[in-house]
Amino acid sequence: MTTTATIGTKKITIDPVTRVEGHGRVTIHLDEENNVQQARMHIIEFRGFERFILGRPYWEVPVLVQRLCGICPVSHHLAAAKTMDRIVGGENLTPTAEKMRRLMHYGQFFQSHALHFFHLCSPDLLFGFDADPAIRNVIGVAKDERYADLAVQGVMMRKFGQEIIKATAGKKIHGTGAIPGGINKNLSIQERDMFLKDIDQMVEWSRQALNLAKNYTVEHLEDLASFGSFDSNHLSLVREDGAMDIYHGNLRAIDAQGEPIFDQVDYQDYTDYIAEEVRPWSYMKFPFIKSLGPEEGWYRVGPLARVNACDFIDTPEAEAARKEFMAVTEDKPNNITMAYHWARMIETLHAAEKIKELLNDPDLQGTDLVTKGERRHEAVGLVEAPRGTLFHHYQVDDNDQVTMANLIVSTTSNNVPMNRAVEKVAEEYISGKPEITEGLLNHIEVAIRAYDPCLSCATHAMGQMPLIVELHDACGNVVDKKTRD
């Protein structure tokens, strides 16, 4: 935390935001009476993968673009592969190819959700938002006799998910399993049996984690209802029958009351429904629903949005948990920001159930791995990443080179909601306080962590990104400004 002051104002900076993937900072501007005038989250790293891959051959993209991130590379790998499936006319995958990809994706969900819940957010839930930062971390959880088993459980769950990824993608991080039109390997009997040996334990641990998240939310419901929470729209993929589907489906957007904004939209047409804008204080873009405009059309994605938007989950234990979750808000969308953790653990149990189901499917040992058809020059690929709906859009020329790329990453879609959460928590816990403590500032970080943001994934170019240097006087007035394109 740093604090600077000018005449009549004071600025507090949280830099970096901790226990998230990537680099970001929060700035809070206070008046003379310590009331919050402005609170924003700034994304300060820039990667520009939408420019890096221009000119590359299309078949490189599923491997290349996942270098955006080491936490959720499978999501980018699969979204890019799904796009290139259509480029080569191979979108109708063989059963073995589709089920191997789904197993890879569920392994990714399982390990990513376990990492976030046990390593990043559990210290806040177990020790309290104001706890000593020396123990408010995963090492503190592991050292506490009350929670040591939880720490081990989190490590073993993540390991299991990573081994699933290795078996389906070739490597735990930045694999090569998905190729345009299919996959490059199946699952051997030996690999299958290794996972089947442990899957029941993973299901049981998922139940326990779900109960922990559920009980915390229900026990603190009155306080959490206002903690960085607000009504919002929600967007996700759903299957044609309305079920949650993290690998494939159509787009559905609902409002805060659960009423449809649009439904069963083919994501090849996403540009007719979703637009993006840029703002000068962040490298992240700001997506919105076109029909509602940028002021009202922002939306949330991720576990909370998926559980709110789907009609049902197609595995029995996760569906029972979804019904219990929705009952808290009388089957209306749950707009409590901290309920993301509960929804995330519902999805973790769902992933474990689906992994078990897929492991028992003989199609995983099939040998028909690749298909192709009519060549195209433009396509869109979507998956539900652990953090939310992930858009990949590419154009490819006759020389097989990428000529256009646009990504709308999950954390980008949550940009406005995260900033609203930061502002709301800052106003509630910082305004008027005579002393700003580390514990108070951690409340802001807690609200950000609920979204499990991947800030590395979310930083891309749109239009020009000029260098702007401003000179301010002691009262904060701009006295000079220089811009370089």
C-alpha positions, 0 to 999 in steps of 0.5 A: 500500500502507498499513500500520496496526497495533494491539496484537498485530496489523498490517493491510496494505491494497492500495488500489486493486487495479491493472490490473483493471476497477473499484475494489477493495482487499485487506486482509491481517491479520498477527499479531505474527510477520507470519503471515497471519491473514486476507486478503480482497478487498473490492469498495468501489463500489456501482452498484445497476443492479438498482434503477435499471432498475425501472419502465423499459420493457422495450425500454430494458433492453438499451441501459440495463443495459450502462452497467454497464461500458465493457469488456464492454457487449456481454455485458450488451446481449446477455444483456438482449436475450435475456431480452427476446426471450422477453418478446416471444415472439421467442426463435426469432431469424431466421438473420440476427439470430442470426448478427449477434448471434454475430458481435457477441459473438465480436468482444467476446470477441476485443477483451476477451481481447486487452485483458486479455492484452496490456495487463493481465497480460502485464507480469507474465508478461514482466517477472516478478511482482517487477519494478519497477512503473515498467516493469511495465505496458503502456507498459513492454512497448511500450518494451522492444525485445524486446516492442514488436511484442507491444504493437502486436499487442495494440492492433491485435487489440483494434481489430479486435474493436471494429470488429466490434462497431461494425459489428454494434451501431452503436457500439464501446461501448454499442451498440444493435444487439440489440433484443427479438426480433432486430437493427436492422441487417445486415452490408453487403458493404462491411463484410464485405470490410473484415474479411475483408481482415484476418481471416487476420492476426488468426488468426495473431496469435491463434496467437502469443498462444496459444503465448506463454500456453501456453509460459509456463504449461508452463515454470512449471508446477511453481510455478504448480501451487500459486500461488493454485490449488485444486480447485473446481467449474466452471460454464458454458454448453454446447451440446446436443452438449457443445460450447463455445458462448458465445452460447447453450446449457444449464448444466453444472456439474462438480466438481474431478474432472470429474464432473457436478453437473448437466448440460443444465439449461435456464437458465430454471430456474437458480433451482432450481440456483443461489442467492446469499448476501451477506456484510458485507464486500463489495458483491458477492454470493456465488453457490453451487450449491444442492445443495452449499450455500454452503460447498462449492457455490461454483464458477469461471466464465470461460475456465478453466471453459469449457475444462474443462466443454465436451466439445469446441470446434467450430473445428479449431485451438482444439479442437487447443489444447483437447486439448493444454491438457487433456493437461497434467492427463490430461483431468481439469479443470485447476484451476491459477489461472494457467492462466486465461491459457492458456485465455483465449488458446484462446478468442481463437483460437476467436473469430478462427476463428468470426469468419472463419466467420461473415464468409463466411456470406451470412445476414449480408446477410439482411433478415429481422431481427425476430420476435415471438410470445406475450407473457410476463411473466418471462424469463431470458437467459444468455450466456458473457461473456469473464469467465464465465457472465452471468445476466439475470433480469427480470419485466415487468408489463402496462404493459411496465415492469420490476418485478424484475431480478436479475443474476449477473455473471461476477465475482460467481460468481468471488468465492469463488475470487478470495478463496481465491486471495488468501488462499492467495497471501498465506499463501505469500508474505507470512506470516513475511516480515520485510519486505513489499515491493511485489513480494510484494504484486503476487503477490496482484494477479497472482492476482486478475488471472488472473480478469480481474475486472470489479468494476464489473459485479459490484456490485449490491443483494440485500436490505438494504444498511445503513450500519454504523459500528463503533468498535474499541479498540486491541486491535481489540475492538468497543466501539460499533456503530450501524446505519442501514437 
